[in-house]
Amino acid sequence: MSPVSDYVLTLTCEDRPGIVHSVTGFLVANGCNIVEYQQFGDQDSGHFFMRAHFQRAGVDLDVAALRARFAATTARPDMEWGMYAADDRPRLLIMVSKLGHCLNDLLFRWSIGSLNAEIVGIVSNHPDFADLAASYKLPYYHVPVTPETKPEAEARLLQIVDEHQVDLVVLARYMQVLSSSLCETLAGRAVNIHHSFLPSFAGARPYHQAYTRGVKLIGATAHFVTADLDEGPIIEQEVARVDHTNNPAELTAIGRDVECLALAHAVEAIVERRVLLNGNRTVVFR
Ligand SMILES: Nc1nc2c(c(=O)[nH]1)N[C@@H](CN(C=O)c1ccc(C(=O)N[C@@H](CCC(=O)O)C(=O)O)cc1)CN2
């Protein structure tokens, strides 16, 4: 019995008749069987989005060969597509400042194998989590940032991204604003956790803003990083109920768990190739 391999195909293009027919025709012609399929047609943008998880028996063709065949026979110039071996684990670089709850949560999920990814290192503008990194046998890059040293610090970050061939940079409560040029270089491959239910309470001290406003729900938002602070395409949001008895410190404590969930679920969806960009929004296939 030939070994069966799993693959994922994602595709975005202008919506028109025949896209699904051409893609599924390619898969059948190459001995592939679809085991999970999702699509979405955005009426406003006129764009089509799809994700197919498929299997293929045999070792005669690897993902590179399948990609080449798809490019030669089925892909069209307006298509943005990706084809991945399901066990091809994206490489993550995690960035953190002084608050380690999201970093700790991601490291634990990775250590028990519940994150289909490789964490290749941790970058911080503080030395605080060097021991935590060592406990996971991960390289820790302490890159201090001041307004004067930000260009060198960001150049060092990009060096680390290249050295480790990073697929996704995760800002797990990294509290420095990335420059526009860095955001451009990392476009679509950097995710941030903002500690509010955006668009409410963007910017600094969201839990104090929430306390002052007297909200009954607080939340956290995982979004792609863009030059416009807290404005990037939203990937995942989580909320928790609070009430008049909760002071800002208690809101912050409740918020820690909400932030961990929102960021972990966003990272899980990205590494499973379930997130596609749709302008300043996202399509997330669950
Ligand atoms: N280009 C972007 N960079 C970052 C984003 C983003 O959306 N776009 N998100 C932040 C995280 N964040 C809110 O979620 C945030 C972090 C920091 C600040 C801020 O004003 N920082 C000050 C310095 C604060 C300090 O030194 O402690 C600053 O950078 O001047 C606002 C929002 C991560 N980066």
The ligand as an ORCA input file, in Angstrom:
! r2SCAN-3c Opt
* xyz 0 1
  N       3.589     49.043     13.106
  C       3.021     48.451     14.171
  N       3.782     48.105     15.210
  C       3.202     47.495     16.262
  C       1.805     47.265     16.303
  C       1.027     47.606     15.157
  O      -0.205     47.407     15.124
  N       1.677     48.195     14.118
  N       1.232     46.747     17.452
  C       2.053     46.884     18.617
  C       1.478     46.385     19.881
  N       0.729     47.459     20.506
  C      -0.586     47.313     20.671
  O      -1.124     46.228     20.460
  C       1.417     48.673     20.903
  C       2.655     48.578     21.397
  C       3.352     49.745     21.757
  C       2.790     50.963     21.613
  C       3.587     52.174     21.959
  O       3.101     53.254     21.914
  N       4.908     51.955     22.240
  C       5.816     53.064     22.509
  C       6.926     52.589     23.423
  C       6.405     51.961     24.637
  C       7.536     51.440     25.501
  O       8.691     51.711     25.266
  O       7.162     50.682     26.405
  C       6.568     53.399     21.241
  O       6.858     52.459     20.467
  O       6.935     54.575     21.108
  C       1.516     51.039     21.094
  C       0.807     49.882     20.743
  C       3.438     46.361     18.391
  N       3.999     47.105     17.301
*
